[in-house]
Every structure is written in structure tokens, then in C-alpha cells.
Amino acid sequence: MRDTLTRMKKLMHDLGIAARGKQMTRVVELLKGEGKLVCSMAENIVTYHLEVVEETGIAPTSSGLRTIAGCVALLYTDLELQPSLERFTLHLQDGRRLQVFCKRPGWIVATGGIRND
């Protein structure tokens, strides 16, 4: 678990989500579970560990930019998700879904918000 958190912090830094200037970041939601990763040619069962990170300005009450990113592991295969420009749909365990792309091996970033429909 500690390894995952260390890798998550490194990913957030690599993606440019670390604290910058007077802006602060905070994790507003943690998404973990087993889901389904779907693309135009395949559907895979995965485990995921994502953080919804909000970047805020000086005023703590102002809502800021939210980024959803984290790691995903393909189950029932020795393969690892590879970087691609193709968008995938990640179906979360609770029924919600989001559009993602793979930025680094095994790591995904959402291209928008979480959808409930």
C-alpha cells in the first residue's frame, strides 16, 4: 500500500498536479475497486486505485480544477496497460464511469468527470 501511495504522489507530480505557488491540492475522493476497462476492440476486467485531486487557490472555499488519475491493473493476464492516444471507458464498481487514457504504463488519467448514466 505504501508503495502505491508513493507511486501515486510521483505520478501526480509528473502530471503537474503538485502544489504550485499559492495553489494547494487536496484529495477529495479515493476510488478503489474492480471494474471494466472498455475500448473499441476489447473489454478487460481491472482493479483500479484513483484519486480525485482538487487544485484550489488561496481562498479555501473556492472550488478549483479537479483531476482524476491513478493506477489500473489488468486482471487475468500478465500484460500491462500501455500508453495510447485511444480513449477507454472505465466502468467503476459502483456503476459510475469515466473516459480515460493511458499516459504511462499502468497509469490512467480521466479526460472529464465521472458520469452516473
C-alpha positions as CSV (number, residue, x, y, z in Angstrom):
1,M,0.0,0.0,0.0
2,R,2.8,2.4,0.9
3,D,4.4,1.6,-2.5
4,T,1.2,2.5,-4.3
5,L,0.9,5.9,-2.4
6,T,4.5,6.7,-3.2
7,R,3.9,5.9,-6.9
8,M,0.7,7.9,-6.8
9,K,2.4,11.0,-5.5
10,K,5.2,10.6,-8.1
11,L,2.5,10.3,-10.8
12,M,0.7,13.4,-9.6
13,H,4.0,15.3,-9.6
14,D,4.8,14.0,-13.1
15,L,1.4,15.1,-14.4
16,G,1.9,18.6,-12.9
17,I,-0.6,18.3,-10.1
18,A,1.7,19.1,-7.3
19,A,1.3,22.3,-5.3
20,R,2.2,25.3,-7.4
21,G,2.8,28.8,-6.0
22,K,-0.2,29.8,-3.9
23,Q,-2.3,26.9,-5.1
24,M,-2.9,23.9,-3.0
25,T,-4.0,20.4,-3.8
26,R,-6.2,18.0,-1.8
27,V,-7.6,14.6,-2.4
28,V,-11.4,14.9,-2.4
29,E,-12.3,11.3,-3.3
30,L,-10.5,8.0,-3.4
31,L,-11.8,5.4,-5.9
32,K,-10.7,1.8,-5.5
33,G,-12.2,-1.4,-6.7
34,E,-12.7,-3.8,-9.5
35,G,-14.2,-2.6,-12.8
36,K,-14.2,-2.9,-16.5
37,L,-12.0,-1.1,-19.0
38,V,-13.6,-0.9,-22.4
39,C,-12.2,0.3,-25.7
40,S,-13.3,-0.1,-29.3
41,M,-11.7,-3.6,-29.7
42,A,-11.6,-5.1,-26.2
43,E,-13.1,-5.3,-22.7
44,N,-10.9,-6.1,-19.7
45,I,-11.6,-6.7,-16.0
46,V,-9.3,-4.4,-14.0
47,T,-8.5,-3.3,-10.5
48,Y,-8.1,0.5,-10.1
49,H,-6.9,2.9,-7.5
50,L,-7.7,6.5,-8.4
51,E,-7.5,9.8,-6.7
52,V,-9.8,12.8,-7.4
53,V,-7.5,15.7,-6.7
54,E,-8.7,19.3,-6.4
55,E,-6.5,22.2,-7.0
56,T,-7.6,25.3,-5.2
57,G,-6.4,28.9,-5.0
58,I,-5.8,31.0,-1.9
59,A,-9.5,31.0,-0.8
60,P,-10.2,27.6,0.8
61,T,-13.9,27.9,-0.1
62,S,-13.4,28.3,-3.8
63,S,-13.7,25.1,-5.8
64,G,-10.9,24.5,-8.3
65,L,-9.8,22.3,-11.1
66,R,-10.2,18.6,-10.4
67,T,-8.0,15.9,-11.9
68,I,-8.7,12.1,-11.7
69,A,-5.7,9.9,-12.1
70,G,-4.2,6.7,-10.8
71,C,-3.2,3.2,-11.5
72,V,-5.0,0.3,-13.1
73,A,-4.1,-3.4,-13.4
74,L,-5.5,-5.8,-15.9
75,L,-6.7,-9.0,-14.2
76,Y,-6.4,-12.5,-15.6
77,T,-3.4,-11.5,-17.8
78,D,0.3,-10.8,-17.5
79,L,0.0,-7.8,-19.7
80,E,0.2,-4.2,-18.5
81,L,-1.9,-1.3,-20.0
82,Q,0.4,0.6,-22.3
83,P,0.3,4.3,-23.2
84,S,-2.0,5.1,-26.0
85,L,-3.9,8.0,-27.5
86,E,-7.1,5.9,-27.6
87,R,-9.7,6.7,-25.1
88,F,-11.1,4.0,-22.9
89,T,-14.2,3.9,-20.7
90,L,-13.6,2.8,-17.2
91,H,-16.7,1.3,-15.6
92,L,-16.3,1.7,-11.8
93,Q,-17.5,-0.9,-9.3
94,D,-20.3,1.4,-8.1
95,G,-21.8,1.8,-11.6
96,R,-20.3,5.2,-12.5
97,R,-18.0,5.5,-15.4
98,L,-15.4,7.9,-16.8
99,Q,-13.4,8.4,-20.0
100,V,-9.7,7.8,-19.5
101,F,-6.4,7.4,-21.5
102,C,-3.2,5.7,-20.5
103,K,-0.4,8.2,-20.0
104,R,2.3,5.8,-18.7
105,P,2.3,2.0,-18.4
106,G,-0.4,1.0,-15.9
107,W,-1.4,4.6,-15.2
108,I,-4.6,6.4,-16.4
109,V,-5.9,10.0,-16.4
110,A,-9.5,10.9,-16.9
111,T,-10.4,13.2,-19.7
112,G,-13.5,14.5,-17.9
113,G,-15.7,14.0,-14.9
114,I,-17.4,10.9,-13.5
115,R,-20.7,10.0,-15.2
116,N,-23.6,8.4,-13.5
117,D,-25.7,7.4,-16.5
